[in-house]
């Protein structure tokens, strides 16, 4: 996306709010998902082996 010097995107009308995720949100969500899958694997493994 091209940015104008005033920080507005050219495809949006002036004054329109911009909703963009912070730069690290996707990576954080990936780590949370990985942690949840690992926790689920530990719980299911504990249930299976008891």
Secondary structure as UniProt FT lines:
FT   TURN            5..6
FT   TURN            10..11
FT   TURN            14..15
FT   TURN            23..24
FT   HELIX           25..48
//
